[in-house]
Amino acid sequence: MLTHVAAAVGVLGLLTVVPGPDMAVVTRRALSAGPADALRTVGGIATGLLVWGALTMAGLAAVLAASPSAYLTVKLLGAGYLVFLGAQALWQNRPAAPAIATRPGSTGARGSTGARPTGSPWRTGLVSNVLNPKIAVFYTGLLPTLAPPRLPATLAMTLLVLLHAALTLAWLGSYVFLLSKGERTLEKPRIRRALGRTTGVVLIGLGLAVATASV
């Protein structure tokens, strides 16, 4: 039992810390709107995992993973969303973008230059994760193999999904904390714009990679 739990924590932990779309989306929010918005984005990402967990236990994720047309549809939607976020980041951090004033009592880490992103940060995180069909493949293929054999399948899957969401919250929350510690550096307009443009390019690259990747 303990061996299976340790293996699950190890595998999910490794998968969680690998840089990918989630980290890029969180970085974009942290740079353009500040740590509070970034943490809300993290919450949306974790909620997306819970949605996929529910779909998996309902059998819908398996249908998606087994249907090439359904998988392709969700994959292209997810890729398009990442490209849209990347293009938005590039536009907001273009050289001619107007600076905006910070709110009273806020610092540069809450958006001292460039346009503040529109839409709910929680929804941004949720949509970016819900439109990631590879989670369906992972949850229907690899995740069940990590379940302790003595537990009922539904209970084991529920615990694994909750563990995955908790590890995601812990890792991305820590990442936002580290970004906030670099507040004095990030409040410099030139550095903020450069990082914003880099994040935009990364998001577009990730979107194209998702669009062209096989299952």
N, C-alpha and C positions, 0 to 999 in steps of 0.2 A: 504493500500500500504506500509506504513512505517513499519507496523507490520510484513508483509511478508518479507521485506528486513532485518529487525532486526533478524527474525527467521532464515533466510538463512545465514546471517553472523555468527550467533551463532552456528548453526549446522555444517557449513563448517569449521568454526574456530576450533571447538572441534575435528572434524575428522582430521584436518590438523596437530594438535599438538600431536596427539597420536603417540608414537614411532612405527616405522615400517621399511619396506625395504628402503624407501626413506632416512630416517635419517641414517640408517646403511651405505648405499652407500655413502652418503655425508661425514660421519665420516671417512670412509676408504680413500676417496680422500684427505680429510683435513690432516689426519695423514701422509699419504705417499707422498703427492705432494704439500700440502700447501693450504692456503685460496683461492688463485686465481683459482686453479683447482677445488676446492670444489664449488666455486660460479658458475663456468661453468657447473658443474654437476647439480646444482640447476636449472640453466637455461634449461638444457635438461629435467629435471623432469617436469618443468612447461610446456615445449613444448609438452611433452607426454600427459598432461591433455588436451591441445588444440587439439591434434590429436584425443583423445577419444571423445572430444566434437563434432568435425566434423563428426566422425563416428556415433555418436549417432543421430545427426540431419539428417544424410544421411540414417538412419535406419539400418546400418550394426551392430552397437553395440547390438541392440535388437535381431538380428538374432543370434549373438554369445551367448548372454545371454540365449536364448531359445534353443540352440542346445547343447545337452550334449557332443557330440563328439568334436565339435569345441571348446567349453569351456575347455574341458579336454586337448585338444592339446595346446592351448595357456597357460593354467595353468601349464602344465608340462614344456613347454619351459621357462616360467618365473621362475619356481622353479629351473630348471637346471641352468639358468643364475645366480641366487642368490647363488646357491651352488658353481658355478664356481668362482664367485667373492670372496666368502668366502675362498675357497681352495687357491686361488691366494694370498689372504692376509696372510693366514697361512704360505704359502711357502716363501713369501717375508720377513716375520718376524720370520723365523726359527732361532734357536740359531746360526747356522753357516752361516747365510746370510751375504755377504760382505757389508761393509759400502760404501756409495758413497759420494763424496764431494759435498758440496753445490755450487750453482752458485755464481759468484761474486756478492757481495752485498746482498745475501740472507741469511736467518737465518735457524736454525734447523727446523722450522715449515715447510720448503719447502723441506724436505727430507734429513735429515742428516744421516739417517741410513736405511738400507734395500733398496730394488730395487724400482725404480720409476715405478708406474703402466703404462702399455702400453695402447695405444688407446686414442681416444678423450674423455675427461671428459664429454663434452656435449652429445656425443653419448652414453656414459655409462648411464647417467641419463635418456636419452630418451628411450633407450631399456628397462631399468629396469621398466619404467612406462608403456610403450606400451605393455609389456608382463605381465601386471597385469589385468587379466580378471575381477577381482572384481570391477574394475572401470566401466566396461561395465554394470554390474548389478546395481551398485550405480547410474550411470547416466541415466539408463533406468527405474529404479524403484523409488528410493527416490528423486533424484534431481528434477524431474518435480513437485513433491508435494510442493516444496519450491518456485515455480514460482508465482509471483504476478498474480492474476486471470485477471486483466484488460489488461495485455500485450499480444500481439500475442505470440503463443507458441515458434516460432523460435527465436524471439527477447528475450523472457524470458530465454530460454535455453542458448543463446549466452551470456547474461549478467551473468548468474549463473556460467557458465564455466569460463568466464573471472575473476569473483570474486574468484572462487576456485583457479585459477592459481595465482592471485595476493596475496591471503592469503598464498599460498604455498611459493611463492617467499619471502614474508615478514618473514615468520616463519623460513624457512631454511636459509635464508640470515642472520637473527639474530643469528641463531645457529652457523653458520660459524664464525660470528663476536665474539661470546663468546669463541669459540675454539681458535681463534687467540689471544685472551687476555691471554690465558694460554700458550703462546708461550715459555716462559722461562722454564716452567715445561715440556712441550711436547718435547723440544729439547734434553732432557736427553735420551740417547739411550735405557736404561733399561725400562723406562716408556713408550717410544714410541713403543718398541717391544711388551710390555705387552698389551698395548691398541690395537695395530694392531692385535695381536693374538685373543684378546677378540672380536674385531669387526669381524674377520674371523669366529669365532665360532657362533656369533650372526647371520651373514649372512647365514651360512649353516643351522642353526636352523630355520630361517625364510623360507628358501627354502624348507626344509622338511615340515614345517607347511603348506606352500602354496600347496605343492604337495598332502598332505593328507587331506586338508580341503574340506568340502562340500560347495556348493553354499550358 
